[in-house]
Amino acid sequence: MFGFTLIGWVIFRARSVEQIGYMLTHFGLAMSSQTKHYGFIVAFYGFPILLAELWQYFSGDLLIVTRLQTIPRAAAYALVVVWILIFAMRQSQEFIYFQF
């Protein structure tokens, strides 16, 4: 919703259609090498989760992973633990309202 609000502000702020196009392409929507890198990382780690979700959806069984045999289930759980360790927050962040 916040993104739609920002785009709406651009539309009402701009004086021409060309200016709308310029503003929308120059405030962070352009792809950089770092954006592509992080997009690849998200896709790489998110794709197996998406596959598991699709498997659950098409089988109609939300607990299908728990019904796997021991070794594939242990591998899936180990993979999730590794992802948690990789993406874990390294330091605590103070809540924003405590800064005021």
C-alpha positions as a Markdown table, in Angstrom:
| # | Residue | x | y | z |
|---|---|---|---|---|
| 1 | Met | 0.0 | 0.0 | 0.0 |
| 2 | Phe | 2.9 | 2.3 | 0.8 |
| 3 | Gly | 4.3 | 1.8 | -2.7 |
| 4 | Phe | 1.0 | 2.7 | -4.3 |
| 5 | Thr | 0.9 | 5.8 | -2.2 |
| 6 | Leu | 4.3 | 6.8 | -3.4 |
| 7 | Ile | 3.4 | 6.3 | -7.0 |
| 8 | Gly | 0.2 | 8.3 | -6.5 |
| 9 | Trp | 2.3 | 11.2 | -5.0 |
| 10 | Val | 4.5 | 11.1 | -8.1 |
| 11 | Ile | 1.5 | 11.2 | -10.4 |
| 12 | Phe | 0.1 | 14.3 | -8.6 |
| 13 | Arg | 3.5 | 16.0 | -8.3 |
| 14 | Ala | 4.6 | 15.7 | -11.9 |
| 15 | Arg | 3.8 | 18.3 | -14.5 |
| 16 | Ser | 3.9 | 16.0 | -17.5 |
| 17 | Val | 3.8 | 12.3 | -18.5 |
| 18 | Glu | 7.5 | 12.5 | -19.3 |
| 19 | Gln | 8.3 | 13.8 | -15.8 |
| 20 | Ile | 6.2 | 10.9 | -14.3 |
| 21 | Gly | 8.3 | 8.4 | -16.4 |
| 22 | Tyr | 11.5 | 10.1 | -15.3 |
| 23 | Met | 10.6 | 10.1 | -11.6 |
| 24 | Leu | 9.5 | 6.5 | -11.6 |
| 25 | Thr | 12.7 | 5.3 | -13.3 |
| 26 | His | 15.1 | 7.3 | -11.2 |
| 27 | Phe | 14.0 | 6.6 | -7.6 |
| 28 | Gly | 15.2 | 3.2 | -7.0 |
| 29 | Leu | 13.4 | 1.1 | -9.6 |
| 30 | Ala | 16.4 | 0.8 | -11.9 |
| 31 | Met | 18.3 | -2.4 | -11.6 |
| 32 | Ser | 21.9 | -2.1 | -10.4 |
| 33 | Ser | 24.5 | -4.9 | -10.1 |
| 34 | Gln | 23.9 | -5.1 | -6.3 |
| 35 | Thr | 20.1 | -5.3 | -6.8 |
| 36 | Lys | 20.6 | -8.2 | -9.3 |
| 37 | His | 22.9 | -9.9 | -6.9 |
| 38 | Tyr | 20.4 | -9.7 | -4.0 |
| 39 | Gly | 17.5 | -10.7 | -6.3 |
| 40 | Phe | 19.5 | -13.8 | -7.3 |
| 41 | Ile | 20.1 | -14.7 | -3.6 |
| 42 | Val | 16.4 | -14.3 | -2.8 |
| 43 | Ala | 15.4 | -16.4 | -5.8 |
| 44 | Phe | 18.0 | -19.0 | -5.0 |
| 45 | Tyr | 16.8 | -19.5 | -1.5 |
| 46 | Gly | 13.1 | -18.9 | -2.1 |
| 47 | Phe | 12.7 | -21.3 | -5.0 |
| 48 | Pro | 12.8 | -24.5 | -2.9 |
| 49 | Ile | 10.3 | -23.0 | -0.5 |
| 50 | Leu | 8.1 | -22.1 | -3.5 |
| 51 | Leu | 8.3 | -25.7 | -4.7 |
| 52 | Ala | 7.3 | -27.0 | -1.3 |
| 53 | Glu | 4.3 | -24.6 | -1.2 |
| 54 | Leu | 3.2 | -25.7 | -4.7 |
| 55 | Trp | 3.6 | -29.4 | -3.7 |
| 56 | Gln | 1.4 | -28.8 | -0.7 |
| 57 | Tyr | -1.1 | -26.9 | -2.7 |
| 58 | Phe | -1.5 | -29.4 | -5.5 |
| 59 | Ser | -1.5 | -32.4 | -3.2 |
| 60 | Gly | -4.1 | -30.8 | -0.9 |
| 61 | Asp | -2.0 | -31.8 | 2.1 |
| 62 | Leu | -0.4 | -29.1 | 4.2 |
| 63 | Leu | 1.5 | -31.7 | 6.3 |
| 64 | Ile | 3.0 | -33.6 | 3.3 |
| 65 | Val | 6.6 | -32.7 | 4.4 |
| 66 | Thr | 6.0 | -34.4 | 7.8 |
| 67 | Arg | 4.9 | -37.5 | 6.0 |
| 68 | Leu | 8.2 | -37.9 | 4.1 |
| 69 | Gln | 10.6 | -40.7 | 5.0 |
| 70 | Thr | 13.3 | -39.9 | 7.6 |
| 71 | Ile | 16.2 | -39.0 | 5.4 |
| 72 | Pro | 14.5 | -36.5 | 3.0 |
| 73 | Arg | 12.6 | -35.0 | 6.0 |
| 74 | Ala | 15.8 | -34.6 | 7.9 |
| 75 | Ala | 17.5 | -33.0 | 4.9 |
| 76 | Ala | 14.6 | -30.5 | 4.5 |
| 77 | Tyr | 14.8 | -29.6 | 8.2 |
| 78 | Ala | 18.6 | -29.2 | 8.0 |
| 79 | Leu | 18.2 | -26.9 | 5.0 |
| 80 | Val | 15.8 | -24.7 | 6.9 |
| 81 | Val | 18.1 | -24.5 | 9.9 |
| 82 | Val | 21.0 | -23.5 | 7.6 |
| 83 | Trp | 18.8 | -20.8 | 6.0 |
| 84 | Ile | 17.9 | -19.5 | 9.4 |
| 85 | Leu | 21.6 | -19.3 | 10.4 |
| 86 | Ile | 22.5 | -17.6 | 7.1 |
| 87 | Phe | 19.7 | -15.0 | 7.3 |
| 88 | Ala | 19.7 | -14.5 | 11.0 |
| 89 | Met | 19.9 | -11.0 | 12.3 |
| 90 | Arg | 23.5 | -10.5 | 13.6 |
| 91 | Gln | 22.7 | -7.8 | 16.1 |
| 92 | Ser | 19.6 | -6.5 | 17.8 |
| 93 | Gln | 18.0 | -3.3 | 16.5 |
| 94 | Glu | 16.4 | -0.8 | 18.9 |
| 95 | Phe | 12.7 | -0.1 | 18.1 |
| 96 | Ile | 12.5 | 3.1 | 16.1 |
| 97 | Tyr | 10.2 | 4.9 | 18.6 |
| 98 | Phe | 12.8 | 4.6 | 21.4 |
| 99 | Gln | 15.0 | 7.0 | 19.5 |
| 100 | Phe | 12.7 | 10.0 | 20.2 |
